[in-house]
Amino acid sequence: MLRLLDKRRLSIDLESVITDSLSEASHCMSQRKYDCAIANANAVLRMDTGNRHALDIKRKAKEAQDKALSQIQIE
């Protein structure tokens, strides 16, 4: 019985960490902090490899990062 409760608690804790990391990734995107967004998305993907929201954030952050880097002009 105790093990079942521990597993449920762990599951709830994991869901909370995933939710918090996704929220932080979204916040980073809104601040154009693409490395931060990618890092938080990767953290989620280490816990939940198929998380579509994390995959979407990571893709969008990488695209935005690539675009920003391509617009840098060195004179």
N, CA, C, O and CB atoms as a CASP TS submission, in Angstrom:
PFRMAT TS
TARGET T0000
AUTHOR 0000-0000-0000
METHOD Language model
MODEL 1
PARENT N/A
ATOM      1  N   MET     1       0.828  -1.195   0.000  1.00  0.00           N
ATOM      2  CA  MET     1       0.000   0.000   0.000  1.00  0.00           C
ATOM      3  C   MET     1       0.866   1.250   0.000  1.00  0.00           C
ATOM      4  O   MET     1       0.599   2.197  -0.740  1.00  0.00           O
ATOM      5  CB  MET     1      -0.938   0.003   1.206  1.00  0.00           C
ATOM      6  N   LEU     2       1.895   1.252   0.824  1.00  0.00           N
ATOM      7  CA  LEU     2       2.782   2.415   0.897  1.00  0.00           C
ATOM      8  C   LEU     2       3.475   2.647  -0.443  1.00  0.00           C
ATOM      9  O   LEU     2       3.641   3.791  -0.868  1.00  0.00           O
ATOM     10  CB  LEU     2       3.829   2.226   2.012  1.00  0.00           C
ATOM     11  N   ARG     3       3.872   1.591  -1.094  1.00  0.00           N
ATOM     12  CA  ARG     3       4.538   1.733  -2.382  1.00  0.00           C
ATOM     13  C   ARG     3       3.607   2.348  -3.418  1.00  0.00           C
ATOM     14  O   ARG     3       4.045   3.165  -4.228  1.00  0.00           O
ATOM     15  CB  ARG     3       5.045   0.380  -2.869  1.00  0.00           C
ATOM     16  N   LEU     4       2.354   1.978  -3.408  1.00  0.00           N
ATOM     17  CA  LEU     4       1.384   2.548  -4.337  1.00  0.00           C
ATOM     18  C   LEU     4       1.224   4.040  -4.082  1.00  0.00           C
ATOM     19  O   LEU     4       1.166   4.827  -5.026  1.00  0.00           O
ATOM     20  CB  LEU     4       0.026   1.833  -4.212  1.00  0.00           C
ATOM     21  N   LEU     5       1.154   4.433  -2.825  1.00  0.00           N
ATOM     22  CA  LEU     5       1.053   5.854  -2.487  1.00  0.00           C
ATOM     23  C   LEU     5       2.308   6.606  -2.907  1.00  0.00           C
ATOM     24  O   LEU     5       2.226   7.729  -3.405  1.00  0.00           O
ATOM     25  CB  LEU     5       0.813   6.032  -0.985  1.00  0.00           C
ATOM     26  N   ASP     6       3.474   5.985  -2.705  1.00  0.00           N
ATOM     27  CA  ASP     6       4.726   6.614  -3.124  1.00  0.00           C
ATOM     28  C   ASP     6       4.756   6.796  -4.637  1.00  0.00           C
ATOM     29  O   ASP     6       5.215   7.829  -5.126  1.00  0.00           O
ATOM     30  CB  ASP     6       5.931   5.775  -2.667  1.00  0.00           C
ATOM     31  N   LYS     7       4.277   5.814  -5.376  1.00  0.00           N
ATOM     32  CA  LYS     7       4.246   5.916  -6.836  1.00  0.00           C
ATOM     33  C   LYS     7       3.298   7.016  -7.284  1.00  0.00           C
ATOM     34  O   LYS     7       3.606   7.758  -8.217  1.00  0.00           O
ATOM     35  CB  LYS     7       3.833   4.580  -7.460  1.00  0.00           C
ATOM     36  N   ARG     8       2.156   7.129  -6.635  1.00  0.00           N
ATOM     37  CA  ARG     8       1.209   8.191  -6.979  1.00  0.00           C
ATOM     38  C   ARG     8       1.802   9.560  -6.677  1.00  0.00           C
ATOM     39  O   ARG     8       1.668  10.493  -7.469  1.00  0.00           O
ATOM     40  CB  ARG     8      -0.112   8.006  -6.214  1.00  0.00           C
ATOM     41  N   ARG     9       2.453   9.672  -5.538  1.00  0.00           N
ATOM     42  CA  ARG     9       3.080  10.940  -5.150  1.00  0.00           C
ATOM     43  C   ARG     9       4.181  11.298  -6.147  1.00  0.00           C
ATOM     44  O   ARG     9       4.298  12.453  -6.556  1.00  0.00           O
ATOM     45  CB  ARG     9       3.659  10.854  -3.707  1.00  0.00           C
ATOM     46  N   LEU    10       4.976  10.323  -6.535  1.00  0.00           N
ATOM     47  CA  LEU    10       6.037  10.543  -7.508  1.00  0.00           C
ATOM     48  C   LEU    10       5.450  10.981  -8.841  1.00  0.00           C
ATOM     49  O   LEU    10       5.987  11.874  -9.496  1.00  0.00           O
ATOM     50  CB  LEU    10       6.880   9.273  -7.686  1.00  0.00           C
ATOM     51  N   SER    11       4.352  10.357  -9.244  1.00  0.00           N
ATOM     52  CA  SER    11       3.691  10.717 -10.494  1.00  0.00           C
ATOM     53  C   SER    11       3.178  12.148 -10.454  1.00  0.00           C
ATOM     54  O   SER    11       3.330  12.893 -11.422  1.00  0.00           O
ATOM     55  CB  SER    11       2.541   9.758 -10.782  1.00  0.00           C
ATOM     56  N   ILE    12       2.572  12.534  -9.338  1.00  0.00           N
ATOM     57  CA  ILE    12       2.063  13.903  -9.183  1.00  0.00           C
ATOM     58  C   ILE    12       3.224  14.890  -9.178  1.00  0.00           C
ATOM     59  O   ILE    12       3.141  15.949  -9.800  1.00  0.00           O
ATOM     60  CB  ILE    12       1.233  14.041  -7.879  1.00  0.00           C
ATOM     61  N   ASP    13       4.312  14.547  -8.475  1.00  0.00           N
ATOM     62  CA  ASP    13       5.492  15.412  -8.440  1.00  0.00           C
ATOM     63  C   ASP    13       6.089  15.569  -9.833  1.00  0.00           C
ATOM     64  O   ASP    13       6.476  16.671 -10.220  1.00  0.00           O
ATOM     65  CB  ASP    13       6.544  14.848  -7.474  1.00  0.00           C
ATOM     66  N   LEU    14       6.166  14.485 -10.582  1.00  0.00           N
ATOM     67  CA  LEU    14       6.710  14.523 -11.934  1.00  0.00           C
ATOM     68  C   LEU    14       5.850  15.400 -12.834  1.00  0.00           C
ATOM     69  O   LEU    14       6.375  16.202 -13.606  1.00  0.00           O
ATOM     70  CB  LEU    14       6.814  13.106 -12.513  1.00  0.00           C
ATOM     71  N   GLU    15       4.541  15.256 -12.739  1.00  0.00           N
ATOM     72  CA  GLU    15       3.630  16.092 -13.523  1.00  0.00           C
ATOM     73  C   GLU    15       3.812  17.562 -13.178  1.00  0.00           C
ATOM     74  O   GLU    15       3.765  18.420 -14.060  1.00  0.00           O
ATOM     75  CB  GLU    15       2.175  15.672 -13.286  1.00  0.00           C
ATOM     76  N   SER    16       4.017  17.851 -11.915  1.00  0.00           N
ATOM     77  CA  SER    16       4.223  19.227 -11.475  1.00  0.00           C
ATOM     78  C   SER    16       5.517  19.798 -12.047  1.00  0.00           C
ATOM     79  O   SER    16       5.546  20.942 -12.501  1.00  0.00           O
ATOM     80  CB  SER    16       4.246  19.299  -9.946  1.00  0.00           C
ATOM     81  N   VAL    17       6.576  19.011 -12.026  1.00  0.00           N
ATOM     82  CA  VAL    17       7.859  19.453 -12.581  1.00  0.00           C
ATOM     83  C   VAL    17       7.728  19.691 -14.081  1.00  0.00           C
ATOM     84  O   VAL    17       8.249  20.678 -14.600  1.00  0.00           O
ATOM     85  CB  VAL    17       8.967  18.410 -12.296  1.00  0.00           C
ATOM     86  N   ILE    18       7.040  18.800 -14.773  1.00  0.00           N
ATOM     87  CA  ILE    18       6.839  18.951 -16.216  1.00  0.00           C
ATOM     88  C   ILE    18       6.044  20.217 -16.507  1.00  0.00           C
ATOM     89  O   ILE    18       6.411  20.995 -17.386  1.00  0.00           O
ATOM     90  CB  ILE    18       6.116  17.718 -16.799  1.00  0.00           C
ATOM     91  N   THR    19       4.962  20.423 -15.775  1.00  0.00           N
ATOM     92  CA  THR    19       4.138  21.617 -15.969  1.00  0.00           C
ATOM     93  C   THR    19       4.939  22.886 -15.718  1.00  0.00           C
ATOM     94  O   THR    19       4.855  23.839 -16.493  1.00  0.00           O
ATOM     95  CB  THR    19       2.919  21.580 -15.048  1.00  0.00           C
ATOM     96  N   ASP    20       5.711  22.902 -14.643  1.00  0.00           N
ATOM     97  CA  ASP    20       6.536  24.073 -14.322  1.00  0.00           C
ATOM     98  C   ASP    20       7.586  24.325 -15.404  1.00  0.00           C
ATOM     99  O   ASP    20       7.821  25.471 -15.787  1.00  0.00           O
ATOM    100  CB  ASP    20       7.221  23.886 -12.959  1.00  0.00           C
ATOM    101  N   SER    21       8.209  23.270 -15.889  1.00  0.00           N
ATOM    102  CA  SER    21       9.236  23.421 -16.926  1.00  0.00           C
ATOM    103  C   SER    21       8.641  23.912 -18.237  1.00  0.00           C
ATOM    104  O   SER    21       9.255  24.722 -18.933  1.00  0.00           O
ATOM    105  CB  SER    21       9.960  22.098 -17.151  1.00  0.00           C
ATOM    106  N   LEU    22       7.452  23.428 -18.579  1.00  0.00           N
ATOM    107  CA  LEU    22       6.788  23.905 -19.796  1.00  0.00           C
ATOM    108  C   LEU    22       6.401  25.373 -19.661  1.00  0.00           C
ATOM    109  O   LEU    22       6.517  26.145 -20.613  1.00  0.00           O
ATOM    110  CB  LEU    22       5.541  23.057 -20.098  1.00  0.00           C
ATOM    111  N   SER    23       5.948  25.743 -18.486  1.00  0.00           N
ATOM    112  CA  SER    23       5.601  27.138 -18.228  1.00  0.00           C
ATOM    113  C   SER    23       6.833  28.028 -18.353  1.00  0.00           C
ATOM    114  O   SER    23       6.772  29.103 -18.951  1.00  0.00           O
ATOM    115  CB  SER    23       4.972  27.289 -16.834  1.00  0.00           C
ATOM    116  N   GLU    24       7.931  27.586 -17.795  1.00  0.00           N
ATOM    117  CA  GLU    24       9.184  28.349 -17.874  1.00  0.00           C
ATOM    118  C   GLU    24       9.668  28.434 -19.323  1.00  0.00           C
ATOM    119  O   GLU    24      10.155  29.479 -19.754  1.00  0.00           O
ATOM    120  CB  GLU    24      10.273  27.701 -16.983  1.00  0.00           C
ATOM    121  N   ALA    25       9.537  27.351 -20.064  1.00  0.00           N
ATOM    122  CA  ALA    25       9.936  27.361 -21.475  1.00  0.00           C
ATOM    123  C   ALA    25       9.106  28.367 -22.263  1.00  0.00           C
ATOM    124  O   ALA    25       9.643  29.097 -23.096  1.00  0.00           O
ATOM    125  CB  ALA    25       9.788  25.957 -22.090  1.00  0.00           C
ATOM    126  N   SER    26       7.819  28.410 -22.006  1.00  0.00           N
ATOM    127  CA  SER    26       6.942  29.377 -22.680  1.00  0.00           C
ATOM    128  C   SER    26       7.313  30.802 -22.302  1.00  0.00           C
ATOM    129  O   SER    26       7.321  31.693 -23.151  1.00  0.00           O
ATOM    130  CB  SER    26       5.470  29.108 -22.329  1.00  0.00           C
ATOM    131  N   HIS    27       7.619  31.016 -21.034  1.00  0.00           N
ATOM    132  CA  HIS    27       8.038  32.345 -20.580  1.00  0.00           C
ATOM    133  C   HIS    27       9.343  32.754 -21.274  1.00  0.00           C
ATOM    134  O   HIS    27       9.485  33.892 -21.719  1.00  0.00           O
ATOM    135  CB  HIS    27       8.215  32.366 -19.036  1.00  0.00           C
ATOM    136  N   CYS    28      10.274  31.834 -21.359  1.00  0.00           N
ATOM    137  CA  CYS    28      11.541  32.123 -22.043  1.00  0.00           C
ATOM    138  C   CYS    28      11.297  32.492 -23.506  1.00  0.00           C
ATOM    139  O   CYS    28      11.923  33.413 -24.030  1.00  0.00           O
ATOM    140  CB  CYS    28      12.493  30.909 -21.953  1.00  0.00           C
ATOM    141  N   MET    29      10.395  31.779 -24.156  1.00  0.00           N
ATOM    142  CA  MET    29      10.071  32.099 -25.555  1.00  0.00           C
ATOM    143  C   MET    29       9.538  33.516 -25.663  1.00  0.00           C
ATOM    144  O   MET    29       9.924  34.254 -26.570  1.00  0.00           O
ATOM    145  CB  MET    29       9.039  31.101 -26.124  1.00  0.00           C
ATOM    146  N   SER    30       8.663  33.906 -24.757  1.00  0.00           N
ATOM    147  CA  SER    30       8.072  35.242 -24.817  1.00  0.00           C
ATOM    148  C   SER    30       9.117  36.327 -24.581  1.00  0.00           C
ATOM    149  O   SER    30       8.938  37.471 -25.001  1.00  0.00           O
ATOM    150  CB  SER    30       6.950  35.370 -23.792  1.00  0.00           C
ATOM    151  N   GLN    31      10.205  35.967 -23.910  1.00  0.00           N
ATOM    152  CA  GLN    31      11.303  36.900 -23.651  1.00  0.00           C
ATOM    153  C   GLN    31      12.411  36.786 -24.710  1.00  0.00           C
ATOM    154  O   GLN    31      13.441  37.454 -24.618  1.00  0.00           O
ATOM    155  CB  GLN    31      11.887  36.647 -22.257  1.00  0.00           C
ATOM    156  N   ARG    32      12.186  35.945 -25.697  1.00  0.00           N
ATOM    157  CA  ARG    32      13.161  35.667 -26.768  1.00  0.00           C
ATOM    158  C   ARG    32      14.475  35.107 -26.224  1.00  0.00           C
ATOM    159  O   ARG    32      15.553  35.374 -26.755  1.00  0.00           O
ATOM    160  CB  ARG    32      13.442  36.941 -27.565  1.00  0.00           C
ATOM    161  N   LYS    33      14.356  34.336 -25.166  1.00  0.00           N
ATOM    162  CA  LYS    33      15.512  33.657 -24.570  1.00  0.00           C
ATOM    163  C   LYS    33      15.459  32.201 -25.047  1.00  0.00           C
ATOM    164  O   LYS    33      15.041  31.300 -24.321  1.00  0.00           O
ATOM    165  CB  LYS    33      15.503  33.754 -22.972  1.00  0.00           C
ATOM    166  N   TYR    34      15.897  32.010 -26.287  1.00  0.00           N
ATOM    167  CA  TYR    34      15.707  30.731 -26.953  1.00  0.00           C
ATOM    168  C   TYR    34      16.518  29.601 -26.324  1.00  0.00           C
ATOM    169  O   TYR    34      16.041  28.468 -26.267  1.00  0.00           O
ATOM    170  CB  TYR    34      16.068  30.861 -28.400  1.00  0.00           C
ATOM    171  N   ASP    35      17.730  29.883 -25.852  1.00  0.00           N
ATOM    172  CA  ASP    35      18.516  28.847 -25.174  1.00  0.00           C
ATOM    173  C   ASP    35      17.785  28.349 -23.929  1.00  0.00           C
ATOM    174  O   ASP    35      17.764  27.151 -23.647  1.00  0.00           O
ATOM    175  CB  ASP    35      19.913  29.386 -24.793  1.00  0.00           C
ATOM    176  N   CYS    36      17.193  29.274 -23.197  1.00  0.00           N
ATOM    177  CA  CYS    36      16.425  28.943 -21.993  1.00  0.00           C
ATOM    178  C   CYS    36      15.212  28.085 -22.354  1.00  0.00           C
ATOM    179  O   CYS    36      14.921  27.099 -21.676  1.00  0.00           O
ATOM    180  CB  CYS    36      15.973  30.232 -21.264  1.00  0.00           C
ATOM    181  N   ALA    37      14.513  28.458 -23.414  1.00  0.00           N
ATOM    182  CA  ALA    37      13.334  27.702 -23.853  1.00  0.00           C
ATOM    183  C   ALA    37      13.723  26.286 -24.258  1.00  0.00           C
ATOM    184  O   ALA    37      13.053  25.319 -23.897  1.00  0.00           O
ATOM    185  CB  ALA    37      12.638  28.415 -25.026  1.00  0.00           C
ATOM    186  N   ILE    38      14.811  26.178 -25.011  1.00  0.00           N
ATOM    187  CA  ILE    38      15.280  24.864 -25.454  1.00  0.00           C
ATOM    188  C   ILE    38      15.712  24.017 -24.259  1.00  0.00           C
ATOM    189  O   ILE    38      15.403  22.827 -24.200  1.00  0.00           O
ATOM    190  CB  ILE    38      16.446  25.013 -26.451  1.00  0.00           C
ATOM    191  N   ALA    39      16.415  24.614 -23.318  1.00  0.00           N
ATOM    192  CA  ALA    39      16.870  23.878 -22.131  1.00  0.00           C
ATOM    193  C   ALA    39      15.689  23.344 -21.325  1.00  0.00           C
ATOM    194  O   ALA    39      15.712  22.200 -20.870  1.00  0.00           O
ATOM    195  CB  ALA    39      17.744  24.779 -21.245  1.00  0.00           C
ATOM    196  N   ASN    40      14.665  24.166 -21.149  1.00  0.00           N
ATOM    197  CA  ASN    40      13.491  23.713 -20.396  1.00  0.00           C
ATOM    198  C   ASN    40      12.708  22.658 -21.162  1.00  0.00           C
ATOM    199  O   ASN    40      12.204  21.706 -20.566  1.00  0.00           O
ATOM    200  CB  ASN    40      12.582  24.894 -20.069  1.00  0.00           C
ATOM    201  N   ALA    41      12.600  22.817 -22.469  1.00  0.00           N
ATOM    202  CA  ALA    41      11.928  21.796 -23.282  1.00  0.00           C
ATOM    203  C   ALA    41      12.696  20.480 -23.202  1.00  0.00           C
ATOM    204  O   ALA    41      12.093  19.414 -23.076  1.00  0.00           O
ATOM    205  CB  ALA    41      11.803  22.262 -24.760  1.00  0.00           C
ATOM    206  N   ASN    42      14.023  20.550 -23.276  1.00  0.00           N
ATOM    207  CA  ASN    42      14.841  19.337 -23.161  1.00  0.00           C
ATOM    208  C   ASN    42      14.677  18.677 -21.800  1.00  0.00           C
ATOM    209  O   ASN    42      14.677  17.449 -21.704  1.00  0.00           O
ATOM    210  CB  ASN    42      16.312  19.665 -23.402  1.00  0.00           C
ATOM    211  N   ALA    43      14.538  19.470 -20.753  1.00  0.00           N
ATOM    212  CA  ALA    43      14.320  18.913 -19.411  1.00  0.00           C
ATOM    213  C   ALA    43      13.024  18.111 -19.379  1.00  0.00           C
ATOM    214  O   ALA    43      12.971  17.024 -18.803  1.00  0.00           O
ATOM    215  CB  ALA    43      14.281  20.039 -18.346  1.00  0.00           C
ATOM    216  N   VAL    44      11.986  18.651 -19.998  1.00  0.00           N
ATOM    217  CA  VAL    44      10.708  17.936 -20.068  1.00  0.00           C
ATOM    218  C   VAL    44      10.876  16.656 -20.880  1.00  0.00           C
ATOM    219  O   VAL    44      10.379  15.600 -20.488  1.00  0.00           O
ATOM    220  CB  VAL    44       9.606  18.832 -20.692  1.00  0.00           C
ATOM    221  N   LEU    45      11.567  16.746 -21.998  1.00  0.00           N
ATOM    222  CA  LEU    45      11.727  15.585 -22.872  1.00  0.00           C
ATOM    223  C   LEU    45      12.551  14.473 -22.223  1.00  0.00           C
ATOM    224  O   LEU    45      12.399  13.306 -22.585  1.00  0.00           O
ATOM    225  CB  LEU    45      12.379  16.008 -24.173  1.00  0.00           C
ATOM    226  N   ARG    46      13.412  14.814 -21.278  1.00  0.00           N
ATOM    227  CA  ARG    46      14.130  13.770 -20.534  1.00  0.00           C
ATOM    228  C   ARG    46      13.178  12.993 -19.623  1.00  0.00           C
ATOM    229  O   ARG    46      13.410  11.820 -19.331  1.00  0.00           O
ATOM    230  CB  ARG    46      15.269  14.392 -19.700  1.00  0.00           C
ATOM    231  N   MET    47      12.112  13.650 -19.179  1.00  0.00           N
ATOM    232  CA  MET    47      11.136  12.997 -18.299  1.00  0.00           C
ATOM    233  C   MET    47       9.989  12.369 -19.084  1.00  0.00           C
ATOM    234  O   MET    47       9.418  11.361 -18.670  1.00  0.00           O
ATOM    235  CB  MET    47      10.581  14.000 -17.296  1.00  0.00           C
ATOM    236  N   ASP    48       9.657  12.983 -20.230  1.00  0.00           N
ATOM    237  CA  ASP    48       8.510  12.564 -21.038  1.00  0.00           C
ATOM    238  C   ASP    48       8.900  12.727 -22.505  1.00  0.00           C
ATOM    239  O   ASP    48       8.648  13.765 -23.116  1.00  0.00           O
ATOM    240  CB  ASP    48       7.212  13.402 -20.690  1.00  0.00           C
ATOM    241  N   THR    49       9.521  11.683 -23.061  1.00  0.00           N
ATOM    242  CA  THR    49      10.159  11.781 -24.377  1.00  0.00           C
ATOM    243  C   THR    49       9.230  12.187 -25.510  1.00  0.00           C
ATOM    244  O   THR    49       9.692  12.752 -26.501  1.00  0.00           O
ATOM    245  CB  THR    49      10.779  10.484 -24.716  1.00  0.00           C
ATOM    246  N   GLY    50       7.965  11.923 -25.398  1.00  0.00           N
ATOM    247  CA  GLY    50       7.038  12.239 -26.482  1.00  0.00           C
ATOM    248  C   GLY    50       6.181  13.463 -26.231  1.00  0.00           C
ATOM    249  O   GLY    50       5.189  13.670 -26.929  1.00  0.00           O
ATOM    250  N   ASN    51       6.536  14.273 -25.257  1.00  0.00           N
ATOM    251  CA  ASN    51       5.703  15.420 -24.898  1.00  0.00           C
ATOM    252  C   ASN    51       5.607  16.389 -26.069  1.00  0.00           C
ATOM    253  O   ASN    51       6.586  17.044 -26.428  1.00  0.00           O
ATOM    254  CB  ASN    51       6.266  16.135 -23.655  1.00  0.00           C
ATOM    255  N   ARG    52       4.427  16.472 -26.656  1.00  0.00           N
ATOM    256  CA  ARG    52       4.227  17.285 -27.866  1.00  0.00           C
ATOM    257  C   ARG    52       4.439  18.770 -27.608  1.00  0.00           C
ATOM    258  O   ARG    52       4.971  19.476 -28.465  1.00  0.00           O
ATOM    259  CB  ARG    52       2.830  17.064 -28.419  1.00  0.00           C
ATOM    260  N   HIS    53       4.034  19.246 -26.448  1.00  0.00           N
ATOM    261  CA  HIS    53       4.208  20.663 -26.136  1.00  0.00           C
ATOM    262  C   HIS    53       5.696  21.004 -26.064  1.00  0.00           C
ATOM    263  O   HIS    53       6.125  22.026 -26.599  1.00  0.00           O
ATOM    264  CB  HIS    53       3.505  21.019 -24.802  1.00  0.00           C
ATOM    265  N   ALA    54       6.472  20.161 -25.414  1.00  0.00           N
ATOM    266  CA  ALA    54       7.919  20.388 -25.322  1.00  0.00           C
ATOM    267  C   ALA    54       8.573  20.302 -26.695  1.00  0.00           C
ATOM    268  O   ALA    54       9.443  21.109 -27.024  1.00  0.00           O
ATOM    269  CB  ALA    54       8.564  19.370 -24.368  1.00  0.00           C
ATOM    270  N   LEU    55       8.161  19.334 -27.490  1.00  0.00           N
ATOM    271  CA  LEU    55       8.706  19.210 -28.846  1.00  0.00           C
ATOM    272  C   LEU    55       8.384  20.443 -29.681  1.00  0.00           C
ATOM    273  O   LEU    55       9.226  20.917 -30.444  1.00  0.00           O
ATOM    274  CB  LEU    55       8.154  17.953 -29.532  1.00  0.00           C
ATOM    275  N   ASP    56       7.173  20.958 -29.539  1.00  0.00           N
ATOM    276  CA  ASP    56       6.750  22.143 -30.281  1.00  0.00           C
ATOM    277  C   ASP    56       7.545  23.376 -29.849  1.00  0.00           C
ATOM    278  O   ASP    56       8.013  24.146 -30.688  1.00  0.00           O
ATOM    279  CB  ASP    56       5.248  22.388 -30.084  1.00  0.00           C
ATOM    280  N   ILE    57       7.692  23.557 -28.542  1.00  0.00           N
ATOM    281  CA  ILE    57       8.467  24.697 -28.036  1.00  0.00           C
ATOM    282  C   ILE    57       9.910  24.601 -28.523  1.00  0.00           C
ATOM    283  O   ILE    57      10.487  25.596 -28.961  1.00  0.00           O
ATOM    284  CB  ILE    57       8.423  24.751 -26.485  1.00  0.00           C
ATOM    285  N   LYS    58      10.486  23.416 -28.446  1.00  0.00           N
ATOM    286  CA  LYS    58      11.872  23.236 -28.870  1.00  0.00           C
ATOM    287  C   LYS    58      12.035  23.562 -30.352  1.00  0.00           C
ATOM    288  O   LYS    58      12.989  24.235 -30.743  1.00  0.00           O
ATOM    289  CB  LYS    58      12.335  21.800 -28.591  1.00  0.00           C
ATOM    290  N   ARG    59      11.109  23.088 -31.168  1.00  0.00           N
ATOM    291  CA  ARG    59      11.172  23.358 -32.605  1.00  0.00           C
ATOM    292  C   ARG    59      11.064  24.851 -32.882  1.00  0.00           C
ATOM    293  O   ARG    59      11.859  25.407 -33.640  1.00  0.00           O
ATOM    294  CB  ARG    59      10.059  22.604 -33.344  1.00  0.00           C
ATOM    295  N   LYS    60      10.075  25.502 -32.264  1.00  0.00           N
ATOM    296  CA  LYS    60       9.875  26.937 -32.482  1.00  0.00           C
ATOM    297  C   LYS    60      11.063  27.755 -31.977  1.00  0.00           C
ATOM    298  O   LYS    60      11.470  28.722 -32.621  1.00  0.00           O
ATOM    299  CB  LYS    60       8.592  27.402 -31.790  1.00  0.00           C
ATOM    300  N   ALA    61      11.613  27.374 -30.838  1.00  0.00           N
ATOM    301  CA  ALA    61      12.764  28.096 -30.288  1.00  0.00           C
ATOM    302  C   ALA    61      13.977  27.941 -31.195  1.00  0.00           C
ATOM    303  O   ALA    61      14.707  28.904 -31.429  1.00  0.00           O
ATOM    304  CB  ALA    61      13.093  27.592 -28.873  1.00  0.00           C
ATOM    305  N   LYS    62      14.192  26.735 -31.702  1.00  0.00           N
ATOM    306  CA  LYS    62      15.322  26.490 -32.603  1.00  0.00           C
ATOM    307  C   LYS    62      15.157  27.294 -33.887  1.00  0.00           C
ATOM    308  O   LYS    62      16.122  27.885 -34.373  1.00  0.00           O
ATOM    309  CB  LYS    62      15.449  24.985 -32.927  1.00  0.00           C
ATOM    310  N   GLU    63      13.942  27.325 -34.444  1.00  0.00           N
ATOM    311  CA  GLU    63      13.685  28.105 -35.655  1.00  0.00           C
ATOM    312  C   GLU    63      13.931  29.591 -35.408  1.00  0.00           C
ATOM    313  O   GLU    63      14.570  30.262 -36.218  1.00  0.00           O
ATOM    314  CB  GLU    63      12.244  27.881 -36.141  1.00  0.00           C
ATOM    315  N   ALA    64      13.426  30.099 -34.293  1.00  0.00           N
ATOM    316  CA  ALA    64      13.602  31.520 -33.966  1.00  0.00           C
ATOM    317  C   ALA    64      15.073  31.837 -33.721  1.00  0.00           C
ATOM    318  O   ALA    64      15.564  32.891 -34.127  1.00  0.00           O
ATOM    319  CB  ALA    64      12.764  31.899 -32.726  1.00  0.00           C
ATOM    320  N   GLN    65      15.764  30.929 -33.063  1.00  0.00           N
ATOM    321  CA  GLN    65      17.187  31.116 -32.792  1.00  0.00           C
ATOM    322  C   GLN    65      17.977  31.145 -34.109  1.00  0.00           C
ATOM    323  O   GLN    65      18.836  32.004 -34.304  1.00  0.00           O
ATOM    324  CB  GLN    65      17.716  29.991 -31.865  1.00  0.00           C
ATOM    325  N   ASP    66      17.683  30.216 -34.991  1.00  0.00           N
ATOM    326  CA  ASP    66      18.356  30.173 -36.291  1.00  0.00           C
ATOM    327  C   ASP    66      18.091  31.447 -37.089  1.00  0.00           C
ATOM    328  O   ASP    66      18.997  31.990 -37.720  1.00  0.00           O
ATOM    329  CB  ASP    66      17.898  28.947 -37.091  1.00  0.00           C
ATOM    330  N   LYS    67      16.855  31.915 -37.058  1.00  0.00           N
ATOM    331  CA  LYS    67      16.498  33.140 -37.770  1.00  0.00           C
ATOM    332  C   LYS    67      17.256  34.336 -37.193  1.00  0.00           C
ATOM    333  O   LYS    67      17.806  35.148 -37.937  1.00  0.00           O
ATOM    334  CB  LYS    67      14.977  33.384 -37.696  1.00  0.00           C
ATOM    335  N   ALA    68      17.280  34.435 -35.874  1.00  0.00           N
ATOM    336  CA  ALA    68      17.983  35.546 -35.224  1.00  0.00           C
ATOM    337  C   ALA    68      19.477  35.508 -35.557  1.00  0.00           C
ATOM    338  O   ALA    68      20.081  36.546 -35.826  1.00  0.00           O
ATOM    339  CB  ALA    68      17.777  35.495 -33.692  1.00  0.00           C
ATOM    340  N   LEU    69      20.063  34.324 -35.540  1.00  0.00           N
ATOM    341  CA  LEU    69      21.489  34.202 -35.855  1.00  0.00           C
ATOM    342  C   LEU    69      21.781  34.549 -37.310  1.00  0.00           C
ATOM    343  O   LEU    69      22.831  35.114 -37.619  1.00  0.00           O
ATOM    344  CB  LEU    69      21.972  32.789 -35.557  1.00  0.00           C
ATOM    345  N   SER    70      20.860  34.214 -38.197  1.00  0.00           N
ATOM    346  CA  SER    70      21.080  34.512 -39.619  1.00  0.00           C
ATOM    347  C   SER    70      20.980  36.004 -39.915  1.00  0.00           C
ATOM    348  O   SER    70      21.458  36.464 -40.952  1.00  0.00           O
ATOM    349  CB  SER    70      20.074  33.753 -40.475  1.00  0.00           C
ATOM    350  N   GLN    71      20.368  36.753 -39.022  1.00  0.00           N
ATOM    351  CA  GLN    71      20.202  38.192 -39.233  1.00  0.00           C
ATOM    352  C   GLN    71      21.343  39.014 -38.639  1.00  0.00           C
ATOM    353  O   GLN    71      21.384  40.233 -38.805  1.00  0.00           O
ATOM    354  CB  GLN    71      18.891  38.647 -38.638  1.00  0.00           C
ATOM    355  N   ILE    72      22.253  38.358 -37.957  1.00  0.00           N
ATOM    356  CA  ILE    72      23.393  39.066 -37.377  1.00  0.00           C
ATOM    357  C   ILE    72      24.370  39.416 -38.491  1.00  0.00           C
ATOM    358  O   ILE    72      24.760  38.562 -39.287  1.00  0.00           O
ATOM    359  CB  ILE    72      24.089  38.209 -36.276  1.00  0.00           C
ATOM    360  N   GLN    73      24.754  40.672 -38.532  1.00  0.00           N
ATOM    361  CA  GLN    73      25.721  41.126 -39.528  1.00  0.00           C
ATOM    362  C   GLN    73      27.015  41.503 -38.825  1.00  0.00           C
ATOM    363  O   GLN    73      27.023  42.290 -37.879  1.00  0.00           O
ATOM    364  CB  GLN    73      25.166  42.327 -40.344  1.00  0.00           C
ATOM    365  N   ILE    74      28.090  40.934 -39.299  1.00  0.00           N
ATOM    366  CA  ILE    74      29.407  41.259 -38.757  1.00  0.00           C
ATOM    367  C   ILE    74      30.108  42.151 -39.769  1.00  0.00           C
ATOM    368  O   ILE    74      30.272  41.789 -40.934  1.00  0.00           O
ATOM    369  CB  ILE    74      30.249  39.963 -38.453  1.00  0.00           C
ATOM    370  N   GLU    75      30.507  43.297 -39.311  1.00  0.00           N
ATOM    371  CA  GLU    75      31.163  44.253 -40.220  1.00  0.00           C
ATOM    372  C   GLU    75      32.617  44.407 -39.884  1.00  0.00           C
ATOM    373  O   GLU    75      33.326  45.168 -40.542  1.00  0.00           O
ATOM    374  CB  GLU    75      30.481  45.611 -40.166  1.00  0.00           C
TER
END
